[in-house]
Amino acid sequence: MAKRKSITRGWSPPRQGTKKRAAMPRSAFLMPSARKYPYKTKVGGKWVASRAGTQAAFNRARQQGATSVAKKARNVQRRHGWLPASAKK
């Protein structure tokens, strides 16, 4: 049986405190006031939601106890139809 690859594999947003991170629009973050939990990536000049980014933001928010951010990430996933079958309720 082949190993299942992680959804977040390949997701690598710019690190905090870098110029690239500062250049990202506030709308690219689930917590825009603190510029935390990035979930969008630039594709063809537009900022679009990333499946790996929303899953990574959800995972990190759950680990850190940020339930409101986790809910936002789940809503983005629902809107785009990216929820795993086990998470759909």
C-alpha positions in Angstrom: 0.0 0.0 0.0 1.4 3.4 -1.0 1.8 6.1 1.6 -0.7 9.0 1.4 1.0 12.3 0.8 0.3 15.2 3.1 -2.0 17.9 1.7 0.3 20.6 3.1 3.3 19.1 1.3 5.0 21.9 -0.7 3.3 24.8 1.2 6.1 27.2 2.1 4.9 30.8 2.8 7.5 33.6 3.4 8.8 33.7 6.9 7.7 36.3 9.4 9.7 39.5 9.3 10.8 39.2 5.7 10.1 41.8 2.9 8.2 39.2 0.9 5.8 38.6 3.9 5.4 42.3 4.4 4.5 42.7 0.7 1.7 40.2 0.9 -1.8 41.8 1.1 -3.7 41.6 4.4 -6.4 39.6 2.6 -3.8 36.7 2.2 -4.0 36.0 6.0 -6.7 34.5 8.2 -5.6 36.9 11.0 -4.9 40.0 9.0 -4.4 42.3 12.0 -1.3 40.3 13.1 -0.4 39.0 9.6 -0.7 35.4 10.8 -1.9 32.3 9.2 -1.2 33.0 5.5 -3.4 30.9 3.1 -3.2 32.6 -0.3 -0.6 32.4 -3.0 0.0 34.5 -6.0 -1.0 32.8 -9.3 -0.8 34.8 -12.5 -0.7 38.1 -10.7 -3.8 37.4 -8.5 -3.9 36.2 -4.9 -5.9 33.0 -4.7 -6.7 30.7 -1.9 -4.4 27.6 -1.7 -5.6 24.2 -0.6 -2.3 23.4 1.1 -2.3 26.9 2.7 -5.8 26.6 4.2 -5.0 23.1 5.5 -1.7 24.3 7.0 -3.4 27.3 8.6 -6.2 25.1 10.0 -3.6 22.6 11.5 -1.5 25.4 13.1 -4.6 27.2 14.4 -5.8 24.0 16.1 -2.4 23.3 17.6 -2.2 26.8 19.0 -5.8 27.0 20.3 -7.0 29.7 17.9 -10.5 28.3 17.3 -11.8 31.4 15.4 -9.0 31.1 12.9 -9.6 27.4 12.5 -13.2 28.1 11.8 -12.3 30.6 9.1 -9.9 28.1 7.5 -12.7 25.5 7.5 -15.1 28.0 5.9 -12.6 28.7 3.1 -12.2 24.9 2.6 -16.0 24.5 2.5 -16.5 27.4 0.0 -13.9 25.8 -2.4 -15.0 22.2 -1.8 -11.7 21.1 -0.4 -12.9 19.4 2.8 -11.8 15.8 3.3 -14.8 13.4 3.4 -14.2 12.7 7.1 -14.6 16.4 7.9 -17.9 17.0 6.1 -20.8 17.1 8.6 
